[in-house]
């Protein structure tokens, strides 16, 4: 089922949590709402679910092209997985998962045998068969999260909404669970939206990433698009490390830090002051000049423990920047702190203005 | 809060002082002696005294004290009052706690203060308040007389005064508990398709059960034992508007010491009984929990 959000705003007191937000999620997609805390991502999720009311008269939420403004939470057919799971603490795992089926109206309520079968199937799906009799306080965080998911899936929701599904878990369990969630989605194909502040999570799991900041959507795109073609400075900054320069755009060239480079493909028509961004892995290092425009810099520190070698540099113009090079290349170069090197940005992105 | 404290201590492992952090033997002995002495002097001794005084003139006299018409009437009135006040205040208390813990609204802090009012106002003043309101010369007095409704110096007055005095117990017990638990489980129930009533019955109520039972027990104990407010509105009509505490006073003032202590022992017995009931309910619940877990576990292995 598709989700359409049209011109939704939400204010808490004087704080604008959502500012005229519109978004379309196609049926069967897995979408990530990504942003820092306070960006409005959880508020948007809760408004879609009906747990929060949008500002009166601000817009509408359509599920499968149907306006659900007047639909009660319990009638929206939305499965919601809470950040802290919100399992019923006085019920066993079995009772938790069965809850949605047992509260159905008598006419629609399935038989006991059916419920039993369905709950056990779901527990098998989330790899928790055998723990049906446990109580929430006897489970680990990852297990609780999977119970919450099974419970939400039991009522066969048309949309699955997950609020920071892995937020409260430790790093290793987190990684396992997120690739498991992706596989589960490929199996079930249920339209899903999850909220996260972790860009790795969003980029790895989602079909579409919605980057949010200060109650607005900055960019919507595939993980590749938002990562390689960030539409705004915010997206550039939020998705990974970046080196920032101040410069000027003049006749198809951008000048910054004693460099003049051809203007890269960019949608904005920029003249005058500009900000130039370079990802660390797009900064190449040479020990000699080779005729190409480059900045002379001094090596400050080298971190070689990791898949890439991080080199911190100080340019002649007294600006710090970071470069990431492969271990192989590092091995051929013999650089150490205080070495003089020549630095060249391989790929830059330019945004207008002096300050972000 | 007492209810949740009781639950917490059950989970926490028993505290054993170890040499490096414990106090010296002397300090420990002195502190424990003081605690035990206080406990004996103010809690155990009065209870023992009540029963010894009551039984001073033998079992025959003891039971005779309950069979007089006045005593029977007092016992009946006390039970009726509790039977009406406790359920009503349970409903009010749950509703008030729910409103305060779950919703933000204007005047919330005023409501919280108002709930505490019966605790802060002296019961005698609470009684007087109802006399001024409903008495023959009170604000509503003439109207009530016209319609031949008696509140003051009658059973309705006693029930109203008891309702007032016992109002805060359930709400006070539940508000911090419900605030600490938050509303996420209830919201989860709603997203799973449960109605408001199903959510309350299946999620809210089981979660607040212990706090609620504790609040009810306190309400009941106070409803049966209230003296001040009831004394003002009752008029002390023997055989009609005397509750047990009032009857005890009357007997005592008539120099029927052992009879008064006999009735007092019944009240004390009821108090002890409520505590026993509380322990039994707690124990049963813990057992049923464990059993359900065991059964489900066995079901899985089949």
Interface residues (C-beta under 8 A of the other chain):
Chain A: X49 X51 X72 X73 X74 X75 X78 X79 X80 X82 X84 X86 X87 X88 X89 X90 X92 X94 X99 X100 X103 X104 X129 X130 X131 X132 X133 X134 X135 X148 X151 X152 X154 X155
Chain B: X184 X185 X187 X188 X189 X190 X191 X192 X193 X194 X195 X198 X202 X203 X206 X207 X289 X292 X293 X294 X295 X296 X297 X298 X299 X300
